[in-house]
């Protein structure tokens, strides 16, 4: 299969591109990774520079690659940046997915659109795909609008609500890296005791998305860990597995953190629909953190950092 992955320098896009082009699939996938502001160097997949906001860029990209599958990971995901520039957030998180879905459906390819757990307000948790979203900020509102736009333009598309962690090219893109970097340096950090989520390792998420495409699933799915915990407890798990000082993690309430963008307290999602349709549940917390640790021991984190493109 030819797979086109947007946002291929980001946390999910890069790990997904490497997994899809890796040994597990015995070379059966040809991967094109679309990047914009952050260039990268790799022989694992074909890197395509492209500004998805440029007029006609989406159409030219699809004509150039002729993909069988498109996995749209690119987004403006920084919450404060979305609050500061709602128009840009809307263009990237709503209008680009709309155009992509329109052209993908016309060409006969299959689309996976990546959304977020934060379309919910987090006031009760254990949300299913049939529960009504209630986004609380610009990022969440534009991502929900993107979901609706994709569903209208391409009813056969997969819309995956996710929350993830993993190793990134810059080393600072995920909560797990935040805890690992600071604890390794002996720095004290905060851990929210009243914010709950279902984090899934990016590499595991990548394999789940490919399995969903192989099974020809369509529609809305929660693709997160089968278990949940607080962000404070997540930090403790990282500290324990890496042998770091867990006492450096200060348990605090999110209400005392003085954050600019509002956070939803309970974003636990139900994965029963995905488990039934895929025939297997997503990995749990311990499994994901063990894989995160093993990747580090294999030198994977350093390998990603070496992929940063450096001009001569």
C-alpha positions in Angstrom: 0.0 0.0 0.0 1.1 3.6 -0.6 0.5 5.6 2.5 0.5 9.4 2.7 1.1 10.8 6.2 0.7 14.5 6.9 2.5 16.1 9.8 5.4 13.6 9.4 7.8 15.5 11.6 5.3 15.6 14.5 4.9 13.2 17.4 2.4 10.9 15.8 3.3 11.4 12.2 6.9 10.6 12.5 6.5 7.5 14.7 3.7 6.3 12.5 5.7 6.8 9.3 8.7 4.9 10.8 6.4 2.0 12.0 4.5 1.8 8.7 7.8 1.6 6.7 9.5 -0.7 9.1 10.4 -4.4 9.3 7.1 -5.4 10.9 5.3 -4.9 7.6 8.0 -6.5 5.5 8.2 -3.6 3.0 4.6 -3.9 2.0 4.0 -0.2 2.5 5.5 2.7 0.6 5.3 5.7 2.9 5.3 9.4 1.9 5.8 11.8 4.9 4.6 15.4 4.4 6.5 18.1 6.4 6.2 21.8 6.5 8.3 24.0 8.8 10.3 21.2 10.4 12.5 19.4 7.8 13.9 16.0 8.5 16.4 13.6 6.9 15.7 9.8 6.7 15.9 6.9 4.3 13.0 5.1 5.9 10.4 6.9 3.9 10.0 9.6 1.2 9.9 13.1 2.7 7.7 15.7 0.9 7.9 19.4 1.9 4.5 21.0 1.5 2.5 23.8 3.0 -1.0 22.5 3.2 -2.4 26.0 3.4 -1.0 27.0 0.0 -3.7 27.2 -2.7 -4.0 23.9 -4.6 -1.4 22.2 -2.3 -3.7 19.4 -1.2 -4.7 18.5 -4.8 -1.1 18.6 -6.0 0.0 16.4 -3.2 -2.6 13.7 -3.8 -1.9 13.8 -7.6 1.8 13.5 -7.0 1.6 10.5 -4.6 -1.5 8.7 -5.7 -1.9 7.1 -2.2 -4.1 4.2 -1.2 -4.3 5.4 2.4 -4.0 8.9 3.8 -3.5 9.5 7.5 -3.9 13.1 8.4 -1.9 14.0 11.5 -1.0 17.6 10.8 -2.7 20.2 13.0 -2.2 23.2 15.1 -2.1 21.4 18.5 -0.5 24.0 20.8 -3.4 25.1 23.0 -2.1 28.6 23.7 -1.2 29.1 20.0 -4.8 28.3 19.1 -6.2 30.7 21.7 -3.8 33.4 20.3 -4.8 32.9 16.6 -8.2 31.3 16.3 -8.3 32.0 12.5 -5.1 30.0 11.9 -6.4 27.2 14.2 -9.6 27.1 12.2 -7.8 27.0 8.8 -5.4 24.2 9.9 -7.7 22.1 12.1 -11.0 22.5 10.2 -10.6 23.7 6.6 -7.5 21.7 5.6 -9.1 18.4 6.8 -12.3 19.4 4.9 -10.4 19.9 1.6 -8.3 16.8 2.2 -11.4 14.6 2.7 -13.1 16.1 -0.4 -10.2 15.2 -2.7 -9.3 11.8 -1.0 -12.9 10.6 -1.5 -12.9 11.6 -5.1 -9.8 9.6 -5.8 -10.9 6.4 -4.1 -8.3 6.4 -1.3 -9.1 5.7 2.4 -8.7 8.5 4.9 -7.9 8.5 8.6 -8.4 11.9 10.2 -6.7 12.3 13.6 -8.8 14.2 16.2 -8.6 14.6 20.0 -10.0 13.4 23.3 -10.5 17.1 24.2 -13.6 17.6 22.1 -15.3 16.6 25.4 -15.5 19.0 28.4 -14.2 16.3 30.8 -16.9 16.9 33.4 -17.8 13.2 33.8 -15.4 10.9 31.8 -15.9 7.4 30.3 -17.2 9.0 27.1 -18.4 6.9 24.2 -18.6 7.8 20.5 -22.3 8.5 20.9 -21.8 11.1 23.6 -22.3 14.7 22.6 -19.0 16.6 22.6 -18.7 19.9 24.4 -15.3 21.5 23.5 -14.0 24.1 26.0 -11.3 26.0 24.0 -10.3 27.1 20.5 -8.2 24.0 19.8 -11.0 21.6 20.8 -13.7 23.6 18.9 -11.7 23.7 15.7 -10.9 20.0 16.0 -14.5 19.1 16.5 -15.4 21.2 13.5 -12.8 19.2 11.6 -14.4 16.0 12.6 -17.8 17.1 11.3 -16.3 18.5 8.0 -14.5 15.2 7.3 -17.5 13.1 8.1 -19.6 15.2 5.7 -17.1 15.2 2.9 -16.1 11.5 3.2 -18.5 9.2 5.2 -16.1 6.3 4.7 -13.3 8.0 6.5 -12.0 6.9 9.9 -12.1 9.7 12.5 -9.8 8.7 15.4 -10.0 10.6 18.7 -6.6 10.1 20.3 -4.3 11.1 23.2 -0.7 10.0 22.9 2.9 10.2 24.1 6.2 8.9 22.8 9.7 10.0 21.7 9.8 12.9 19.3 12.5 14.4 17.0 13.0 17.5 19.2 12.6 15.5 22.4 10.0 17.8 23.9 6.7 17.0 22.3 5.0 14.6 24.8 4.2 14.5 28.5 6.3 11.4 28.9 9.3 13.3 27.5 8.5 16.2 29.9 8.7 13.9 32.9 11.7 12.0 31.6 13.8 15.1 30.7 13.1 17.0 33.9 13.5 14.0 36.3 16.7 13.0 34.6 18.1 16.4 35.2 17.0 16.4 38.8 14.4 19.1 38.3 11.1 19.3 40.3 7.9 19.2 38.2 4.2 19.4 38.8 1.9 16.5 38.2 -1.9 17.1 38.1 -3.8 14.8 40.4 -7.2 15.8 39.1 -6.7 15.5 35.3 -7.4 12.0 34.0 -6.6 10.6 30.6 -6.0 7.4 28.5 -2.5 7.9 27.0 -1.5 5.5 24.2 2.1 5.2 23.0 2.5 6.8 19.5 4.1 3.6 18.1 1.2 1.4 19.4 -1.3 4.0 18.0 0.3 3.8 14.6 -0.2 0.0 14.5 -3.8 0.4 15.6 -4.5 2.8 12.8 -3.0 0.5 10.2 -5.0 -2.4 11.6 -8.2 -0.3 11.3 -7.4 0.5 7.7 -6.7 -3.2 6.9 -10.0 -4.1 8.4 -11.7 -1.4 6.3 -13.3 0.2 9.3 -15.0 3.6 8.9 -16.6 6.2 11.1 -15.8 7.6 14.6 -13.6 5.7 17.0 -11.9 6.3 20.3 -8.3 5.1 19.8 -6.7 5.5 23.2 -5.3 3.2 25.9 -7.7 0.7 27.4 -6.8 2.0 30.9 -6.7 5.5 32.4 -4.8 7.3 35.2 -4.1 10.9 36.4 -1.2 12.8 34.9 0.5 12.7 38.3 0.3 8.9 38.4 1.5 8.8 34.8 4.6 10.7 35.9 5.1 8.3 38.7 5.0 5.4 36.2 7.6 7.0 34.0 9.8 7.6 37.1 9.5 4.1 38.3 10.3 2.4 35.0 13.3 4.6 34.3 14.6 4.4 37.9 14.2 8.2 38.4 13.3 10.1 41.6 9.6 10.2 41.8 9.7 12.5 44.8 10.6 15.3 42.4 7.0 15.2 41.0 4.9 17.6 43.1 1.2 16.6 43.2 -1.0 19.6 42.4 -4.4 20.5 41.2 -4.8 21.9 37.7 -6.7 24.8 39.2 -3.5 26.0 40.8 -1.3 25.7 37.7 -2.2 29.2 36.2 -2.5 27.8 32.7 -3.7 30.1 29.9 -5.9 27.6 28.0 -8.6 25.7 29.9 -8.0 22.0 30.6 -10.7 19.3 30.8 -10.4 17.3 34.0 -11.7 13.9 33.1 -11.0 12.8 29.5 -11.3 9.1 30.0 -12.8 7.5 26.9 -14.5 4.2 26.3 -12.8 1.9 23.8 -15.5 -0.9 23.6 -16.5 0.0 20.0 -12.9 -0.2 18.8 -12.1 -3.4 20.7 -15.2 -5.1 19.3 -14.7 -4.0 15.7 -11.0 -4.6 15.6 -11.1 -7.8 17.6 -8.6 -6.7 20.2 -8.4 -4.0 22.8 -5.8 -1.2 22.7 -2.7 -1.7 24.9 -2.9 -0.8 28.6 -0.7 1.7 30.5 2.0 -0.7 31.7 2.4 -2.2 28.3 2.8 1.2 26.6 5.3 2.5 29.2 7.3 -0.7 28.9 7.5 -0.2 25.1 8.4 3.5 25.7 11.3 2.3 27.9 12.5 -0.4 25.6 12.6 2.1 22.6 14.8 4.3 24.7 17.1 1.4 25.6 17.4 0.5 21.9 18.6 4.1 21.1 15.3 5.0 19.4 15.1 8.5 21.0 18.6 9.4 19.9 17.8 8.1 16.4 14.9 10.5 16.1 17.0 13.4 17.2 19.5 12.6 14.5 16.8 12.9 11.9 16.6 16.6 12.4 17.7 18.2 9.1 20.8 20.4 9.5 21.8 22.8 6.8 25.5 22.7 5.8 
